[in-house]
Amino acid sequence: MSAAEVAIDRLAELWRDARHPVVLTGAGLSTASGIPDFRSPGGRWENYQPVLYQDFLAREEARREYWRYTGETWQVIVRAAPNPAHRALAQLASRGHIDLLVTQNVDGLHERSGFPGERLVNIHGTGSRIRCTACGAEAAREVGQQQWEAGVAVPRCACGGAWKPATISFGQGLVAEDLERAMRAAAGCDLFVAVGTSLVVGPINEMFEVAQRAGAPAAILTASETPYDGRCTLKIRDPIERVLPALAREICG
């Protein structure tokens, strides 16, 4: 039996015994669906500078640059489908093996996999909706995306305000209720599993610290290094789209 298989067996045992497992997912979960991990070498952030929320509100040039980036990215996302890792997490949740899943992703693949919405927190918002920065109206993403694909550099609401995808941009605060729910779940968990995340984006990476202070074992499932690799109970580097289905089979039977 390989070291990875031993680790998977051990994590499956911990997960079966846990009464309040909590999961945090990041961009690495969706790479097998064809969505690039933007932070990795060769990722899209090498070609784009993130637009600050304050700049989006203040400058038309920033709004055009933001929509150029997010419009192209959404074209990739809508062609993607949930991969076996997403489906395994949905299966675990439906069988009562995940109390709460907090995702840093805005691609909507957890929802499309059938993951129970009441156990899901989109901590960085969602790209599937847009919000007017002037009047606050909301609409489906397609309303703004169709304008952009038709050549409108900055899609507009009927009131004249700029549409912005309902994601949390750099410089924009998280939804306080979502952050509180995530940290409360971490404080009450008896197993914390980080999947496909580098654990460098704050404040949500503090879930690891909170769970550890509560005495919960922690597993990190990602090929990349994280600041917490030396402190976790288990680190599994094998492809997530193979590891999570294997875990689900062992845990759910």
ZAKOLLUM-818037 format. One line per field, with one value per residue (C-alpha): chain; x negated, y negated, z. Coordinates in steps of 0.02 Angstrom, whole numbers. Each point is the difference from the previous one (the first is absolute). Example, Ala and Ser with C-alpha at 12.3 -4.5 7.8 and 13.67 -1.06 7.14 Angstrom:
<rs>
ch	c(A  A)
X	c(-615  -69)
Y	c(225  -172)
Z	c(390  -33)
</rs>
This chain:
<rs>
ch	c(A  A  A  A  A  A  A  A  A  A  A  A  A  A  A  A  A  A  A  A  A  A  A  A  A  A  A  A  A  A  A  A  A  A  A  A  A  A  A  A  A  A  A  A  A  A  A  A  A  A  A  A  A  A  A  A  A  A  A  A  A  A  A  A  A  A  A  A  A  A  A  A  A  A  A  A  A  A  A  A  A  A  A  A  A  A  A  A  A  A  A  A  A  A  A  A  A  A  A  A  A  A  A  A  A  A  A  A  A  A  A  A  A  A  A  A  A  A  A  A  A  A  A  A  A  A  A  A  A  A  A  A  A  A  A  A  A  A  A  A  A  A  A  A  A  A  A  A  A  A  A  A  A  A  A  A  A  A  A  A  A  A  A  A  A  A  A  A  A  A  A  A  A  A  A  A  A  A  A  A  A  A  A  A  A  A  A  A  A  A  A  A  A  A  A  A  A  A  A  A  A  A  A  A  A  A  A  A  A  A  A  A  A  A  A  A  A  A  A  A  A  A  A  A  A  A  A  A  A  A  A  A  A  A  A  A  A  A  A  A  A  A  A  A  A  A  A  A  A  A  A  A  A)
X	c(0  -69  -22  144  114  -46  40  166  48  -46  99  150  -7  -7  141  113  -22  24  168  -32  -118  -34  -78  -84  -25  -103  -44  -97  165  59  -157  58  157  -109  2  -179  -70  -30  -137  -112  -145  72  169  107  -64  -166  90  123  -21  145  113  34  182  -29  -75  148  117  -107  -68  78  -169  -8  177  -46  -155  99  133  -132  -74  162  91  -134  -10  188  -8  -115  107  166  -79  -63  91  -18  -138  -6  -67  150  118  -89  21  184  19  -86  112  159  -48  -28  -190  -25  73  -56  -101  -78  -63  -116  56  127  30  163  -59  45  180  2  -67  153  -85  134  17  37  -172  -97  -80  -68  -120  -60  173  58  -33  172  86  -34  39  22  -124  122  174  -45  111  -51  18  -63  -179  60  79  -169  -100  107  -29  -187  -8  98  -138  56  -161  90  174  132  156  161  -35  -167  -109  -139  36  -128  -3  54  -174  -109  -135  -168  31  181  53  69  180  -11  134  -89  -168  78  86  -162  -101  136  3  -190  6  128  -71  -83  -84  -61  -41  -78  18  -88  -44  -170  64  -81  155  62  101  80  -163  17  127  -151  -62  173  28  -170  33  160  -104  62  -114  -35  -32  -67  37  -100  -157  -70  -86  98  -55  81  -77  -110  147  133  46  -4  -64  55  -75  81  128  156  116  -65  -23  173  98  -108  39  186  1  -84  105  171  -23)
Y	c(0  -170  -145  -91  151  12  -186  19  147  -100  -152  111  69  -174  -59  148  -33  -189  -71  -177  1  -167  -23  -150  8  -106  -18  164  93  -65  22  174  -85  -106  -158  -62  -30  -185  -12  138  -31  -27  -46  -144  -118  -7  -92  -104  -117  20  -152  -72  -24  -184  -22  88  -123  -152  24  53  65  117  59  41  96  94  53  51  119  63  13  113  100  29  70  135  31  24  137  92  139  68  131  159  -98  -117  148  94  -150  -11  185  -21  -147  89  146  -115  0  -188  -127  -150  -28  -171  -34  -136  40  -106  124  75  179  53  -52  86  160  11  -54  -49  -188  -13  72  -111  -170  -92  -107  -98  -19  72  -38  62  -162  -184  -152  -182  -113  -145  63  170  100  180  108  163  -7  27  -175  -85  134  -15  -188  24  134  -117  -129  -105  -29  -33  79  -116  18  -85  -139  -36  71  124  185  93  189  42  56  -72  -105  -51  -141  52  68  175  23  -6  133  122  -26  20  161  71  -39  64  164  14  -30  139  128  165  17  -138  41  -127  50  -82  -158  -79  -65  -170  -106  -83  -11  164  98  -35  142  116  -88  -5  186  43  -102  100  159  64  103  -87  72  -96  71  -97  25  -171  -51  -97  -95  135  158  25  -13  106  177  62  -73  87  -63  122  -68  -56  70  173  -22  -66  136  131  -81  -7  185  46  -117  28  185)
Z	c(0  -50  120  -84  21  184  21  -90  111  155  -57  -42  177  76  -114  41  186  -11  51  -61  -152  -84  -172  -82  -189  -120  -183  -7  15  -169  -106  -52  -68  -115  106  27  173  -26  132  -70  -119  -173  74  -61  134  -92  -140  104  147  123  2  173  46  35  -173  -80  84  -43  -176  -165  -60  151  -36  -180  55  132  -125  -127  128  77  -167  -73  161  3  -176  69  154  -91  -107  153  92  177  8  106  149  2  -14  140  116  -46  40  168  45  -53  113  148  -3  -24  121  -102  -158  -25  -175  -63  -177  -94  -143  67  -28  177  -31  -170  79  111  160  129  -3  185  40  -122  26  -153  100  -153  -76  -164  -182  -51  54  -35  107  -51  87  -8  47  74  -119  -34  -156  -74  -64  -178  -1  15  -89  -157  -3  18  -135  -114  16  149  97  165  10  73  103  -61  126  -86  138  -37  25  103  27  178  49  137  -82  71  123  27  168  21  51  190  27  -117  86  171  -53  -70  156  115  -97  11  188  21  -121  44  -171  -116  -182  -118  -183  -147  94  32  169  -29  -27  158  100  -51  18  187  3  13  157  77  -31  73  156  19  -3  -168  -112  -165  -173  -149  -173  -129  -102  41  161  131  155  107  -74  153  119  -83  49  -179  -165  -161  -163  -121  -126  91  -133  45  188  42  -93  88  166  -38  -44  165  106  -79  -37)
</rs>
